[in-house]
């Protein structure tokens, strides 16, 4: 069973930055899968934040484009989310998702809180 460990969340002031990572427990696992980051704020539906294909093509939600950057390092078996110019409305639990070929894996989530 493959597990995904997320890290990098925390408390940050508005305008600050955080970097999230999501690493697979099985070596050489993620290279064939699409990687995504989702977030879910209290009382709201889970929403897609950013996506990266196996070839490295990226896509972003309108609210995060220009501030967030998704990347992947297949050699390290991980995907990342660099978040800049954070706003209070970015506060949420952030989840990574790795999927493809009928497989669908989710990380356990990491909390991001943007507050002064």
N, CA, C and O atoms as CSV, one atom per row, in Angstrom:
chain,resi,resn,atom,element,x,y,z
A,1,UNK,N,N,0.850,-1.187,0.000
A,1,UNK,CA,C,0.000,0.000,0.000
A,1,UNK,C,C,0.891,1.245,0.000
A,1,UNK,O,O,1.771,1.388,0.849
A,2,UNK,N,N,0.656,2.137,-0.956
A,2,UNK,CA,C,1.430,3.367,-1.043
A,2,UNK,C,C,0.791,4.415,-0.154
A,2,UNK,O,O,-0.431,4.557,-0.122
A,3,UNK,N,N,1.619,5.141,0.562
A,3,UNK,CA,C,1.138,6.269,1.353
A,3,UNK,C,C,1.824,7.541,0.895
A,3,UNK,O,O,2.927,7.517,0.348
A,4,UNK,N,N,1.144,8.653,1.133
A,4,UNK,CA,C,1.675,9.951,0.757
A,4,UNK,C,C,1.751,10.819,2.000
A,4,UNK,O,O,0.757,11.003,2.702
A,5,UNK,N,N,2.911,11.338,2.263
A,5,UNK,CA,C,3.141,12.152,3.458
A,5,UNK,C,C,3.276,13.606,3.043
A,5,UNK,O,O,4.147,13.975,2.255
A,6,UNK,N,N,2.384,14.423,3.600
A,6,UNK,CA,C,2.420,15.848,3.321
A,6,UNK,C,C,3.118,16.592,4.446
A,6,UNK,O,O,3.066,16.183,5.605
A,7,UNK,N,N,3.768,17.686,4.090
A,7,UNK,CA,C,4.402,18.527,5.095
A,7,UNK,C,C,4.483,19.952,4.580
A,7,UNK,O,O,4.298,20.209,3.390
A,8,UNK,N,N,4.763,20.876,5.492
A,8,UNK,CA,C,5.002,22.260,5.105
A,8,UNK,C,C,3.927,23.242,5.491
A,8,UNK,O,O,4.112,24.447,5.320
A,9,UNK,N,N,2.801,22.768,6.008
A,9,UNK,CA,C,1.756,23.692,6.415
A,9,UNK,C,C,2.132,24.434,7.676
A,9,UNK,O,O,3.154,24.151,8.302
A,10,UNK,N,N,1.284,25.399,8.045
A,10,UNK,CA,C,1.531,26.147,9.260
A,10,UNK,C,C,0.794,27.458,9.268
A,10,UNK,O,O,-0.119,27.682,8.473
A,11,UNK,N,N,1.201,28.328,10.178
A,11,UNK,CA,C,0.613,29.647,10.330
A,11,UNK,C,C,1.538,30.682,9.703
A,11,UNK,O,O,2.743,30.687,9.951
A,12,UNK,N,N,0.963,31.551,8.893
A,12,UNK,CA,C,1.749,32.581,8.226
A,12,UNK,C,C,0.935,33.858,8.161
A,12,UNK,O,O,-0.294,33.816,8.099
A,13,UNK,N,N,1.613,34.987,8.174
A,13,UNK,CA,C,0.927,36.272,8.064
A,13,UNK,C,C,0.527,36.548,6.616
A,13,UNK,O,O,1.155,36.035,5.690
A,14,UNK,N,N,-0.502,37.346,6.421
A,14,UNK,CA,C,-0.868,37.726,5.042
A,14,UNK,C,C,0.326,38.314,4.306
A,14,UNK,O,O,1.093,39.103,4.858
A,15,UNK,N,N,0.467,37.910,3.047
A,15,UNK,CA,C,1.609,38.337,2.248
A,15,UNK,C,C,2.798,37.424,2.334
A,15,UNK,O,O,3.758,37.575,1.578
A,16,UNK,N,N,2.750,36.472,3.252
A,16,UNK,CA,C,3.865,35.556,3.436
A,16,UNK,C,C,3.828,34.387,2.466
A,16,UNK,O,O,2.985,34.322,1.571
A,17,UNK,N,N,4.772,33.457,2.668
A,17,UNK,CA,C,4.919,32.306,1.777
A,17,UNK,C,C,5.012,31.016,2.572
A,17,UNK,O,O,5.464,30.998,3.717
A,18,UNK,N,N,4.573,29.935,1.937
A,18,UNK,CA,C,4.736,28.590,2.473
A,18,UNK,C,C,5.008,27.654,1.310
A,18,UNK,O,O,4.602,27.910,0.176
A,19,UNK,N,N,5.699,26.570,1.609
A,19,UNK,CA,C,5.957,25.560,0.595
A,19,UNK,C,C,5.495,24.209,1.116
A,19,UNK,O,O,5.947,23.750,2.165
A,20,UNK,N,N,4.598,23.578,0.382
A,20,UNK,CA,C,4.067,22.269,0.753
A,20,UNK,C,C,4.758,21.184,-0.068
A,20,UNK,O,O,5.142,21.402,-1.217
A,21,UNK,N,N,4.904,20.031,0.537
A,21,UNK,CA,C,5.454,18.891,-0.192
A,21,UNK,C,C,4.604,17.660,0.071
A,21,UNK,O,O,3.948,17.554,1.107
A,22,UNK,N,N,4.622,16.733,-0.875
A,22,UNK,CA,C,3.858,15.491,-0.784
A,22,UNK,C,C,4.746,14.394,-1.362
A,22,UNK,O,O,5.021,14.376,-2.562
A,23,UNK,N,N,5.192,13.484,-0.506
A,23,UNK,CA,C,6.140,12.457,-0.924
A,23,UNK,C,C,5.521,11.066,-0.822
A,23,UNK,O,O,4.857,10.741,0.163
A,24,UNK,N,N,5.746,10.256,-1.841
A,24,UNK,CA,C,5.227,8.889,-1.845
A,24,UNK,C,C,6.172,7.964,-1.082
A,24,UNK,O,O,7.389,8.145,-1.080
A,25,UNK,N,N,5.569,6.969,-0.435
A,25,UNK,CA,C,6.368,6.041,0.371
A,25,UNK,C,C,7.055,4.974,-0.475
A,25,UNK,O,O,7.988,4.316,-0.012
A,26,UNK,N,N,6.596,4.802,-1.709
A,26,UNK,CA,C,7.171,3.774,-2.582
A,26,UNK,C,C,8.097,4.435,-3.604
A,26,UNK,O,O,7.660,5.347,-4.306
A,27,UNK,N,N,9.341,4.016,-3.711
A,27,UNK,CA,C,10.279,4.620,-4.663
A,27,UNK,C,C,9.799,4.511,-6.101
A,27,UNK,O,O,9.133,3.553,-6.491
A,28,UNK,N,N,10.166,5.537,-6.879
A,28,UNK,CA,C,9.900,5.547,-8.325
A,28,UNK,C,C,8.424,5.322,-8.629
A,28,UNK,O,O,8.077,4.586,-9.553
A,29,UNK,N,N,7.568,5.954,-7.852
A,29,UNK,CA,C,6.130,5.681,-7.984
A,29,UNK,C,C,5.373,6.727,-8.773
A,29,UNK,O,O,4.516,6.361,-9.578
A,30,UNK,N,N,5.648,8.026,-8.584
A,30,UNK,CA,C,4.724,9.050,-9.049
A,30,UNK,C,C,4.906,9.444,-10.508
A,30,UNK,O,O,4.049,10.138,-11.055
A,31,UNK,N,N,5.983,9.031,-11.157
A,31,UNK,CA,C,6.317,9.573,-12.476
A,31,UNK,C,C,5.225,9.328,-13.525
A,31,UNK,O,O,5.122,10.101,-14.477
A,32,UNK,N,N,4.430,8.303,-13.386
A,32,UNK,CA,C,3.410,7.983,-14.379
A,32,UNK,C,C,2.054,8.597,-14.058
A,32,UNK,O,O,1.086,8.373,-14.785
A,33,UNK,N,N,1.971,9.379,-12.962
A,33,UNK,CA,C,0.689,9.904,-12.512
A,33,UNK,C,C,0.603,11.430,-12.573
A,33,UNK,O,O,1.609,12.133,-12.479
A,34,UNK,N,N,-0.625,11.919,-12.733
A,34,UNK,CA,C,-0.907,13.336,-12.576
A,34,UNK,C,C,-0.880,13.693,-11.097
A,34,UNK,O,O,-1.354,12.930,-10.255
A,35,UNK,N,N,-0.328,14.846,-10.792
A,35,UNK,CA,C,-0.290,15.318,-9.406
A,35,UNK,C,C,-1.145,16.562,-9.245
A,35,UNK,O,O,-1.147,17.439,-10.109
A,36,UNK,N,N,-1.869,16.637,-8.143
A,36,UNK,CA,C,-2.747,17.786,-7.901
A,36,UNK,C,C,-2.710,18.177,-6.436
A,36,UNK,O,O,-2.396,17.368,-5.563
A,37,UNK,N,N,-3.037,19.434,-6.189
A,37,UNK,CA,C,-3.275,19.939,-4.839
A,37,UNK,C,C,-4.701,20.449,-4.769
A,37,UNK,O,O,-5.166,21.167,-5.654
A,38,UNK,N,N,-5.384,20.070,-3.709
A,38,UNK,CA,C,-6.729,20.533,-3.409
A,38,UNK,C,C,-6.707,21.230,-2.052
A,38,UNK,O,O,-5.763,21.075,-1.278
A,39,UNK,N,N,-7.749,21.992,-1.776
A,39,UNK,CA,C,-7.907,22.565,-0.446
A,39,UNK,C,C,-9.376,22.567,-0.064
A,39,UNK,O,O,-10.268,22.591,-0.912
A,40,UNK,N,N,-9.591,22.540,1.233
A,40,UNK,CA,C,-10.951,22.573,1.760
A,40,UNK,C,C,-10.986,23.442,3.003
A,40,UNK,O,O,-10.348,23.141,4.012
A,41,UNK,N,N,-11.746,24.527,2.910
A,41,UNK,CA,C,-11.943,25.414,4.044
A,41,UNK,C,C,-13.172,24.959,4.828
A,41,UNK,O,O,-14.045,24.298,4.267
A,42,UNK,N,N,-13.255,25.296,6.103
A,42,UNK,CA,C,-14.417,24.883,6.913
A,42,UNK,C,C,-15.730,25.328,6.285
A,42,UNK,O,O,-15.891,26.495,5.929
A,43,UNK,N,N,-16.656,24.403,6.153
A,43,UNK,CA,C,-17.970,24.718,5.610
A,43,UNK,C,C,-18.018,24.858,4.101
A,43,UNK,O,O,-19.058,25.206,3.542
A,44,UNK,N,N,-16.896,24.587,3.433
A,44,UNK,CA,C,-16.853,24.723,1.980
A,44,UNK,C,C,-16.470,23.394,1.328
A,44,UNK,O,O,-15.926,22.498,1.973
A,45,UNK,N,N,-16.765,23.294,0.047
A,45,UNK,CA,C,-16.406,22.097,-0.703
A,45,UNK,C,C,-14.912,22.082,-1.015
A,45,UNK,O,O,-14.268,23.127,-1.112
A,46,UNK,N,N,-14.382,20.875,-1.167
A,46,UNK,CA,C,-12.997,20.745,-1.574
A,46,UNK,C,C,-12.842,21.270,-3.003
A,46,UNK,O,O,-13.657,20.969,-3.875
A,47,UNK,N,N,-11.791,22.055,-3.234
A,47,UNK,CA,C,-11.593,22.636,-4.551
A,47,UNK,C,C,-10.183,22.360,-5.058
A,47,UNK,O,O,-9.230,22.260,-4.285
A,48,UNK,N,N,-10.079,22.239,-6.375
A,48,UNK,CA,C,-8.786,22.028,-7.013
A,48,UNK,C,C,-7.994,23.335,-7.015
A,48,UNK,O,O,-8.508,24.382,-7.409
A,49,UNK,N,N,-6.744,23.262,-6.573
A,49,UNK,CA,C,-5.881,24.436,-6.509
A,49,UNK,C,C,-4.927,24.473,-7.700
A,49,UNK,O,O,-4.783,25.504,-8.357
A,50,UNK,N,N,-4.278,23.341,-7.972
A,50,UNK,CA,C,-3.277,23.292,-9.037
A,50,UNK,C,C,-3.091,21.852,-9.479
A,50,UNK,O,O,-3.331,20.909,-8.726
A,51,UNK,N,N,-2.649,21.710,-10.742
A,51,UNK,CA,C,-2.481,20.384,-11.325
A,51,UNK,C,C,-1.203,20.363,-12.152
A,51,UNK,O,O,-0.840,21.365,-12.769
A,52,UNK,N,N,-0.514,19.209,-12.163
A,52,UNK,CA,C,0.680,19.053,-12.987
A,52,UNK,C,C,0.631,17.680,-13.646
A,52,UNK,O,O,0.433,16.660,-12.986
A,53,UNK,N,N,0.815,17.680,-14.963
A,53,UNK,CA,C,0.750,16.429,-15.713
A,53,UNK,C,C,2.066,15.667,-15.594
A,53,UNK,O,O,3.031,16.142,-14.995
A,54,UNK,N,N,2.078,14.473,-16.183
A,54,UNK,CA,C,3.300,13.674,-16.175
A,54,UNK,C,C,4.414,14.363,-16.962
A,54,UNK,O,O,5.597,14.125,-16.717
A,55,UNK,N,N,4.026,15.214,-17.902
A,55,UNK,CA,C,5.030,15.916,-18.712
A,55,UNK,C,C,5.404,17.271,-18.128
A,55,UNK,O,O,6.254,17.975,-18.673
A,56,UNK,N,N,4.762,17.636,-17.008
A,56,UNK,CA,C,5.100,18.892,-16.359
A,56,UNK,C,C,4.226,20.067,-16.729
A,56,UNK,O,O,4.486,21.187,-16.291
A,57,UNK,N,N,3.192,19.843,-17.528
A,57,UNK,CA,C,2.252,20.919,-17.827
A,57,UNK,C,C,1.435,21.244,-16.582
A,57,UNK,O,O,1.000,20.346,-15.861
A,58,UNK,N,N,1.230,22.536,-16.337
A,58,UNK,CA,C,0.544,22.964,-15.112
A,58,UNK,C,C,-0.735,23.729,-15.414
A,58,UNK,O,O,-0.907,24.312,-16.484
A,59,UNK,N,N,-1.621,23.704,-14.431
A,59,UNK,CA,C,-2.879,24.432,-14.527
A,59,UNK,C,C,-3.260,24.882,-13.122
A,59,UNK,O,O,-2.966,24.194,-12.144
A,60,UNK,N,N,-3.920,26.048,-13.021
A,60,UNK,CA,C,-4.212,26.627,-11.722
A,60,UNK,C,C,-5.640,27.125,-11.645
A,60,UNK,O,O,-6.243,27.503,-12.649
A,61,UNK,N,N,-6.171,27.116,-10.420
A,61,UNK,CA,C,-7.439,27.778,-10.169
A,61,UNK,C,C,-7.224,29.274,-10.325
A,61,UNK,O,O,-6.137,29.787,-10.060
A,62,UNK,N,N,-8.272,29.971,-10.759
A,62,UNK,CA,C,-8.140,31.394,-11.014
A,62,UNK,C,C,-7.675,32.194,-9.810
A,62,UNK,O,O,-6.950,33.178,-9.951
A,63,UNK,N,N,-8.096,31.769,-8.629
A,63,UNK,CA,C,-7.769,32.521,-7.422
A,63,UNK,C,C,-6.307,32.382,-6.997
A,63,UNK,O,O,-5.822,33.163,-6.179
A,64,UNK,N,N,-5.606,31.393,-7.549
A,64,UNK,CA,C,-4.226,31.143,-7.133
A,64,UNK,C,C,-3.208,31.400,-8.234
A,64,UNK,O,O,-2.008,31.478,-7.970
A,65,UNK,N,N,-3.681,31.531,-9.460
A,65,UNK,CA,C,-2.739,31.703,-10.567
A,65,UNK,C,C,-1.915,32.979,-10.376
A,65,UNK,O,O,-2.443,34.045,-10.061
A,66,UNK,N,N,-0.612,32.832,-10.578
A,66,UNK,CA,C,0.290,33.964,-10.387
A,66,UNK,C,C,0.857,34.050,-8.980
A,66,UNK,O,O,1.847,34.744,-8.749
A,67,UNK,N,N,0.231,33.348,-8.034
A,67,UNK,CA,C,0.725,33.353,-6.644
A,67,UNK,C,C,1.263,31.980,-6.239
A,67,UNK,O,O,2.216,31.887,-5.465
A,68,UNK,N,N,0.659,30.928,-6.755
A,68,UNK,CA,C,1.046,29.562,-6.407
A,68,UNK,C,C,1.779,28.924,-7.576
A,68,UNK,O,O,1.543,29.269,-8.734
A,69,UNK,N,N,2.677,27.983,-7.261
A,69,UNK,CA,C,3.401,27.241,-8.294
A,69,UNK,C,C,3.498,25.773,-7.894
A,69,UNK,O,O,4.020,25.439,-6.831
A,70,UNK,N,N,2.990,24.906,-8.756
A,70,UNK,CA,C,3.078,23.468,-8.520
A,70,UNK,C,C,4.275,22.923,-9.292
A,70,UNK,O,O,4.568,23.377,-10.398
A,71,UNK,N,N,4.954,21.959,-8.712
A,71,UNK,CA,C,6.096,21.340,-9.379
A,71,UNK,C,C,6.185,19.875,-8.952
A,71,UNK,O,O,5.503,19.440,-8.024
A,72,UNK,N,N,7.027,19.139,-9.639
A,72,UNK,CA,C,7.211,17.738,-9.288
A,72,UNK,C,C,8.682,17.369,-9.483
A,72,UNK,O,O,9.379,17.929,-10.329
A,73,UNK,N,N,9.118,16.430,-8.692
A,73,UNK,CA,C,10.467,15.890,-8.820
A,73,UNK,C,C,10.316,14.367,-8.780
A,73,UNK,O,O,10.216,13.766,-7.710
A,74,UNK,N,N,10.301,13.769,-9.950
A,74,UNK,CA,C,10.077,12.319,-10.013
A,74,UNK,C,C,11.208,11.543,-9.350
A,74,UNK,O,O,10.990,10.458,-8.809
A,75,UNK,N,N,12.413,12.099,-9.392
A,75,UNK,CA,C,13.541,11.423,-8.759
A,75,UNK,C,C,13.369,11.363,-7.242
A,75,UNK,O,O,13.791,10.405,-6.594
A,76,UNK,N,N,12.741,12.402,-6.688
A,76,UNK,CA,C,12.481,12.430,-5.246
A,76,UNK,C,C,11.089,11.900,-4.928
A,76,UNK,O,O,10.695,11.831,-3.763
A,77,UNK,N,N,10.335,11.521,-5.984
A,77,UNK,CA,C,9.032,10.899,-5.757
A,77,UNK,C,C,8.069,11.832,-5.031
A,77,UNK,O,O,7.344,11.416,-4.127
A,78,UNK,N,N,8.073,13.106,-5.443
A,78,UNK,CA,C,7.303,14.095,-4.697
A,78,UNK,C,C,6.732,15.174,-5.610
A,78,UNK,O,O,7.252,15.441,-6.693
A,79,UNK,N,N,5.650,15.782,-5.140
A,79,UNK,CA,C,5.128,16.995,-5.753
A,79,UNK,C,C,5.142,18.106,-4.712
A,79,UNK,O,O,5.147,17.844,-3.510
A,80,UNK,N,N,5.150,19.344,-5.185
A,80,UNK,CA,C,5.302,20.493,-4.304
A,80,UNK,C,C,4.290,21.582,-4.677
A,80,UNK,O,O,3.780,21.629,-5.797
A,81,UNK,N,N,4.021,22.446,-3.711
A,81,UNK,CA,C,3.204,23.626,-3.964
A,81,UNK,C,C,3.854,24.807,-3.253
A,81,UNK,O,O,3.855,24.884,-2.025
A,82,UNK,N,N,4.404,25.718,-4.037
A,82,UNK,CA,C,4.964,26.953,-3.498
A,82,UNK,C,C,3.857,28.001,-3.491
A,82,UNK,O,O,3.270,28.302,-4.530
A,83,UNK,N,N,3.577,28.551,-2.320
A,83,UNK,CA,C,2.494,29.518,-2.171
A,83,UNK,C,C,3.068,30.850,-1.734
A,83,UNK,O,O,3.683,30.952,-0.673
A,84,UNK,N,N,2.868,31.873,-2.553
A,84,UNK,CA,C,3.375,33.215,-2.273
A,84,UNK,C,C,2.222,34.194,-2.137
A,84,UNK,O,O,1.102,33.919,-2.566
A,85,UNK,N,N,2.509,35.328,-1.542
A,85,UNK,CA,C,1.513,36.388,-1.359
A,85,UNK,C,C,0.213,35.804,-0.806
A,85,UNK,O,O,-0.866,36.039,-1.349
A,86,UNK,N,N,0.328,35.060,0.252
A,86,UNK,CA,C,-0.832,34.384,0.817
A,86,UNK,C,C,-1.840,35.369,1.393
A,86,UNK,O,O,-1.481,36.426,1.912
A,87,UNK,N,N,-3.116,34.992,1.285
A,87,UNK,CA,C,-4.229,35.804,1.746
A,87,UNK,C,C,-5.015,35.021,2.798
A,87,UNK,O,O,-4.949,33.792,2.824
A,88,UNK,N,N,-5.752,35.708,3.659
A,88,UNK,CA,C,-6.562,34.998,4.650
A,88,UNK,C,C,-7.505,33.978,4.012
A,88,UNK,O,O,-7.774,32.930,4.599
A,89,UNK,N,N,-8.000,34.276,2.829
A,89,UNK,CA,C,-8.921,33.345,2.159
A,89,UNK,C,C,-8.227,32.091,1.634
A,89,UNK,O,O,-8.896,31.178,1.148
A,90,UNK,N,N,-6.914,32.031,1.722
A,90,UNK,CA,C,-6.188,30.801,1.376
A,90,UNK,C,C,-6.181,29.806,2.545
A,90,UNK,O,O,-5.730,28.671,2.391
A,91,UNK,N,N,-6.671,30.224,3.689
A,91,UNK,CA,C,-6.720,29.343,4.852
A,91,UNK,C,C,-7.589,28.128,4.569
A,91,UNK,O,O,-8.753,28.261,4.189
A,92,UNK,N,N,-7.020,26.945,4.755
A,92,UNK,CA,C,-7.723,25.694,4.455
A,92,UNK,C,C,-6.824,24.517,4.805
A,92,UNK,O,O,-5.641,24.681,5.101
A,93,UNK,N,N,-7.417,23.325,4.764
A,93,UNK,CA,C,-6.627,22.100,4.783
A,93,UNK,C,C,-6.251,21.798,3.340
A,93,UNK,O,O,-7.109,21.794,2.458
A,94,UNK,N,N,-4.976,21.545,3.101
A,94,UNK,CA,C,-4.496,21.277,1.754
A,94,UNK,C,C,-4.158,19.791,1.605
A,94,UNK,O,O,-3.505,19.198,2.463
A,95,UNK,N,N,-4.619,19.206,0.497
A,95,UNK,CA,C,-4.430,17.782,0.228
A,95,UNK,C,C,-3.733,17.583,-1.119
A,95,UNK,O,O,-4.038,18.277,-2.089
A,96,UNK,N,N,-2.811,16.646,-1.173
A,96,UNK,CA,C,-2.265,16.251,-2.459
A,96,UNK,C,C,-3.037,15.040,-2.974
A,96,UNK,O,O,-3.580,14.241,-2.212
A,97,UNK,N,N,-3.060,14.942,-4.286
A,97,UNK,CA,C,-3.724,13.826,-4.943
A,97,UNK,C,C,-2.844,13.370,-6.100
A,97,UNK,O,O,-2.373,14.183,-6.894
A,98,UNK,N,N,-2.631,12.065,-6.184
A,98,UNK,CA,C,-1.875,11.454,-7.268
A,98,UNK,C,C,-2.813,10.459,-7.940
A,98,UNK,O,O,-3.344,9.564,-7.281
A,99,UNK,N,N,-3.025,10.611,-9.273
A,99,UNK,CA,C,-4.011,9.738,-9.889
A,99,UNK,C,C,-3.656,9.426,-11.338
A,99,UNK,O,O,-2.874,10.121,-11.987
A,100,UNK,N,N,-4.276,8.338,-11.811
A,100,UNK,CA,C,-4.107,7.923,-13.195
A,100,UNK,C,C,-4.234,6.420,-13.331
A,100,UNK,O,O,-4.013,5.693,-12.363
A,101,UNK,N,N,-4.584,5.946,-14.502
A,101,UNK,CA,C,-4.650,4.518,-14.819
A,101,UNK,C,C,-5.547,3.768,-13.846
A,101,UNK,O,O,-5.282,2.614,-13.508
A,102,UNK,N,N,-6.607,4.428,-13.400
A,102,UNK,CA,C,-7.546,3.810,-12.484
A,102,UNK,C,C,-7.146,3.894,-11.019
A,102,UNK,O,O,-7.910,3.482,-10.146
A,103,UNK,N,N,-5.955,4.424,-10.738
A,103,UNK,CA,C,-5.499,4.597,-9.364
A,103,UNK,C,C,-5.797,6.017,-8.889
A,103,UNK,O,O,-5.827,6.951,-9.689
A,104,UNK,N,N,-6.012,6.173,-7.604
A,104,UNK,CA,C,-6.366,7.481,-7.039
A,104,UNK,C,C,-5.905,7.508,-5.586
A,104,UNK,O,O,-6.464,6.809,-4.740
A,105,UNK,N,N,-4.896,8.307,-5.300
A,105,UNK,CA,C,-4.320,8.371,-3.963
A,105,UNK,C,C,-4.401,9.797,-3.420
A,105,UNK,O,O,-4.218,10.772,-4.149
A,106,UNK,N,N,-4.684,9.891,-2.114
A,106,UNK,CA,C,-4.771,11.189,-1.446
A,106,UNK,C,C,-3.836,11.216,-0.245
A,106,UNK,O,O,-3.652,10.210,0.441
A,107,UNK,N,N,-3.246,12.392,-0.002
A,107,UNK,CA,C,-2.480,12.585,1.211
A,107,UNK,C,C,-3.404,12.835,2.385
A,107,UNK,O,O,-4.618,12.958,2.223
A,108,UNK,N,N,-2.812,12.909,3.575
A,108,UNK,CA,C,-3.618,13.051,4.794
A,108,UNK,C,C,-4.033,14.493,5.065
A,108,UNK,O,O,-4.891,14.745,5.911
A,109,UNK,N,N,-3.434,15.430,4.357
A,109,UNK,CA,C,-3.781,16.832,4.533
A,109,UNK,C,C,-2.810,17.560,5.437
A,109,UNK,O,O,-2.259,16.985,6.375
A,110,UNK,N,N,-2.609,18.837,5.143
A,110,UNK,CA,C,-1.789,19.696,5.995
A,110,UNK,C,C,-2.477,21.053,6.099
A,110,UNK,O,O,-2.934,21.603,5.097
A,111,UNK,N,N,-2.546,21.586,7.311
A,111,UNK,CA,C,-3.295,22.816,7.553
A,111,UNK,C,C,-2.455,24.045,7.213
A,111,UNK,O,O,-1.297,24.159,7.615
A,112,UNK,N,N,-3.062,24.953,6.467
A,112,UNK,CA,C,-2.468,26.255,6.176
A,112,UNK,C,C,-3.390,27.320,6.746
A,112,UNK,O,O,-4.575,27.366,6.414
A,113,UNK,N,N,-2.852,28.170,7.598
A,113,UNK,CA,C,-3.619,29.247,8.207
A,113,UNK,C,C,-2.915,30.562,7.935
A,113,UNK,O,O,-1.745,30.744,8.272
A,114,UNK,N,N,-3.651,31.477,7.318
A,114,UNK,CA,C,-3.105,32.801,6.994
A,114,UNK,C,C,-3.827,33.827,7.856
A,114,UNK,O,O,-5.014,34.096,7.672
A,115,UNK,N,N,-3.088,34.386,8.794
A,115,UNK,CA,C,-3.711,35.288,9.757
A,115,UNK,C,C,-2.655,36.198,10.374
A,115,UNK,O,O,-1.499,35.811,10.540
A,116,UNK,N,N,-3.079,37.417,10.709
A,116,UNK,CA,C,-2.183,38.338,11.396
A,116,UNK,C,C,-2.386,38.257,12.896
A,116,UNK,O,O,-1.717,38.964,13.649
